[in-house]
């Protein structure tokens, strides 16, 4: 009751505004992979391994954001990285990749 009493105005806002969500499950579900990743980094074996895992989480998250299949993107990068000059590596990143190629 104390919780409700201290937040009574906010609770009334929820009741009068149909756009407010009753819970935060959608947000919690969207950040769950990040939270699991943080926990997994503790068991990566070394600091360098944890940085590599974090890098791949970032790549795959960027793929998801740009509606790119991460497996197809990674295969494309692995097949083409040797033929790509270092100055053009940026073109292999998910947000800059030519989607017609993958």
Secondary structure, DSSP 4 states (H G I P E B T S, - for coil): -HHHHHTHHHHHHHHH-TTS-S--HHHHHHHHHHHHHHHHHTTSSSHHHHHHHHHHHHHHHHHHHTT--HHHHHHHHHHHTTTS-GGGGGGGSTTTS-TTT-
